Amino acid sequence: MSDTTNLAMPFIEAAQAQKHVTHNEALQVLDAIVMLSVLDRDLSTPPSTPADGDRYLIAESATGDWSGHDGKIAAWQDGAWTFHTPKEGWFVWLADEDIFLVFNGASWTGAATQNALHLGVNATADDTNRLAVASDAILLNHAGSGVQVKVNRNSAGDTASFLFQTGFSGRAEIGCLGNDDFVFKTSPDGAAFSTGLTLVSAASGVPRIPGFTVAGLPGASAAGAGALSFVLDASGGAVLAFSDGSVWRRCDDRTEVT
């Protein structure tokens, strides 16, 4: 065996002359591929003025001195290119993109995240928010037809919801909150939440709006014209009411609720 198995570094043979040459060649291999970081992965033609130690991940259809070395690591050392064939599991840092790639045995691909404990995208994940993303937008694209986002909870008594926040303080929440009904809730302060609409699961999803006593009705002007409420103790019996922007009126005869 003349080279090491994994990194193909030359062995020094017994009674070999000029052992330093072989030793230095092995050091050059280590320098090229240990703690591997490359400048670019999009070039198929060698740069015209590389600096000593520059490394590249060669793109497909390579030409010039890189011809026939697609997918390999090219290192400019002592005025010449050396090439290194990756093996499954090798990682490389792309300096121009600030990302890791991993070689899967056939091609370079994104670093594996299967069963990762935390994943932060431009953000720091933690034990509660194991996935954290800081971005102007998030795209979940189809893979040929439709696309579906799933939020799964352990049991009906748990919560499966989306919480909308301002300054990390809750302002609205929608979802299944402790039962199978689908609920829309809002909050002015992140502490006290009020239910605005409930789709009742046990009644085929019929909508239920919140009920108030006459004394407990929110201000009609604050609610705004077109708001709806169910008044529990209205004169003549419980009734559906709407706000005209000034007062609450019964939906059956438009008289003011009393």
URRA-V450766 format. One record per residue. N is the residue number from 0. SS is DSSP state (A for helix, B for strand, O for the rest). OMEGA is omega in radians with two decimals (999 if undefined). D_FIRST is the distance of its C-alpha to the first C-alpha in whole Angstrom. Layout:
n	ss	omega	d_first
N	SS	OMEGA	D_FIRST
N	SS	OMEGA	D_FIRST
This chain:
n	ss	omega	d_first
0	O	-3.08	0
1	O	-3.13	4
2	B	3.06	6
3	O	-3.01	8
4	O	-2.98	9
5	O	-3.05	12
6	O	3.09	13
7	O	3.08	10
8	O	-3.07	11
9	B	3.01	9
10	O	2.98	8
11	O	-3.10	11
12	O	3.09	10
13	O	3.11	12
14	O	-3.13	15
15	O	3.04	14
16	O	3.11	18
17	O	-3.13	19
18	A	-3.11	16
19	A	-3.14	19
20	A	3.13	18
21	A	3.14	14
22	A	-3.14	16
23	A	3.09	18
24	A	3.10	16
25	A	3.11	15
26	A	3.10	18
27	A	3.09	19
28	A	3.11	17
29	A	-3.12	19
30	A	-3.08	22
31	A	-2.94	22
32	A	3.04	21
33	O	-3.02	22
34	O	-2.92	26
35	O	3.06	26
36	B	-3.13	29
37	B	-3.10	30
38	O	-3.01	33
39	O	3.05	34
40	O	-3.02	33
41	O	-3.08	35
42	O	3.02	34
43	O	3.09	33
44	O	-3.11	34
45	O	3.06	32
46	O	-3.03	35
47	O	-3.09	36
48	O	3.14	36
49	O	3.04	33
50	O	-3.13	33
51	O	-3.13	30
52	O	3.11	28
53	O	3.14	30
54	B	-3.12	28
55	B	2.94	29
56	B	-2.97	28
57	O	3.12	29
58	O	-3.14	31
59	O	3.10	32
60	O	-3.10	33
61	O	-3.12	31
62	O	3.10	32
63	A	-3.13	32
64	A	-3.13	28
65	A	-3.07	28
66	O	3.13	28
67	O	-3.09	26
68	O	3.14	24
69	O	3.06	27
70	O	-3.14	26
71	O	3.03	23
72	B	3.07	23
73	B	3.12	25
74	B	3.11	25
75	B	-3.07	27
76	B	3.10	25
77	O	3.03	26
78	O	3.13	28
79	B	3.11	26
80	B	2.94	25
81	B	-3.05	21
82	B	-3.07	20
83	B	-3.12	18
84	O	-3.09	18
85	O	3.05	20
86	O	-3.10	19
87	O	3.13	22
88	O	3.11	23
89	O	3.04	23
90	B	3.04	26
91	B	3.07	28
92	B	3.09	31
93	B	-3.03	33
94	O	-3.09	35
95	O	-3.13	38
96	O	-3.11	39
97	O	3.08	38
98	B	3.02	36
99	B	2.93	33
100	B	3.08	31
101	B	3.11	28
102	B	-3.05	26
103	O	-3.11	26
104	O	3.13	23
105	O	-3.10	26
106	O	3.06	28
107	B	-3.11	29
108	B	3.13	32
109	B	-3.14	34
110	O	-3.07	33
111	O	3.08	33
112	O	-3.14	37
113	O	3.12	37
114	O	3.04	39
115	O	-3.11	39
116	O	-3.13	41
117	O	3.04	43
118	B	3.10	43
119	B	3.09	45
120	B	-3.06	45
121	O	-3.10	47
122	O	-3.13	48
123	O	3.09	47
124	O	3.11	47
125	O	-3.06	48
126	O	3.07	49
127	O	3.09	52
128	O	-3.04	51
129	O	2.99	47
130	B	3.13	47
131	B	-3.11	49
132	B	3.00	50
133	O	-3.03	51
134	O	3.06	52
135	O	-3.14	55
136	O	3.09	55
137	O	-3.12	52
138	O	2.97	52
139	O	-3.00	51
140	O	3.10	51
141	O	3.10	51
142	O	3.11	48
143	O	3.10	50
144	O	-3.12	54
145	O	3.07	55
146	O	-3.08	54
147	O	3.09	55
148	O	-3.09	54
149	O	3.00	55
150	O	-3.01	56
151	O	3.07	55
152	O	-3.07	57
153	O	-3.11	57
154	O	-3.09	61
155	O	3.14	64
156	O	3.13	65
157	O	-3.10	62
158	B	2.96	62
159	B	-2.97	60
160	B	2.94	61
161	B	3.13	61
162	B	-3.14	62
163	B	-3.01	63
164	B	2.94	64
165	B	-3.08	65
166	O	-3.13	64
167	O	3.04	62
168	B	-3.03	65
169	B	3.08	66
170	B	3.10	69
171	B	3.12	68
172	B	3.07	66
173	B	3.10	66
174	B	3.10	65
175	B	-2.98	65
176	B	3.07	66
177	O	3.04	67
178	O	-3.07	68
179	O	3.06	68
180	O	3.06	70
181	B	-2.91	69
182	B	3.02	70
183	B	-3.10	71
184	B	3.07	71
185	B	3.13	72
186	B	3.08	72
187	O	-3.00	74
188	O	-3.12	72
189	O	-3.12	69
190	O	-3.12	71
191	O	3.13	74
192	B	3.09	73
193	B	3.13	75
194	B	3.14	75
195	B	-3.11	76
196	B	3.08	75
197	B	3.01	74
198	B	-2.95	73
199	B	-3.07	74
200	A	-3.07	72
201	A	-3.14	74
202	A	3.08	77
203	O	3.06	74
204	O	3.13	73
205	B	-3.11	77
206	B	3.05	77
207	B	3.12	79
208	O	-3.05	80
209	O	3.11	81
210	B	-3.13	84
211	B	2.88	87
212	O	3.11	90
213	O	-3.12	92
214	O	-3.07	92
215	O	3.13	88
216	O	3.04	88
217	O	-3.14	86
218	O	-3.11	88
219	A	3.14	89
220	A	3.11	88
221	A	3.12	85
222	A	3.12	84
223	O	-3.13	85
224	O	3.12	87
225	O	3.11	85
226	O	-3.12	84
227	B	3.03	84
228	B	3.08	85
229	B	-3.06	87
230	B	-2.98	90
231	O	-3.03	90
232	O	3.12	94
233	O	3.08	95
234	O	-3.12	99
235	O	3.09	100
236	O	-3.12	96
237	O	-3.06	92
238	B	3.01	92
239	B	-3.09	89
240	B	3.08	90
241	B	3.08	89
242	B	3.03	89
243	O	-3.13	91
244	O	3.14	90
245	O	-3.13	93
246	O	3.04	93
247	B	-3.11	92
248	B	3.09	94
249	B	3.12	94
250	O	-3.08	92
251	O	-3.10	95
252	O	3.08	98
253	O	3.07	97
254	O	-3.13	99
255	B	-3.13	97
256	O	3.07	96
257	O	999	98
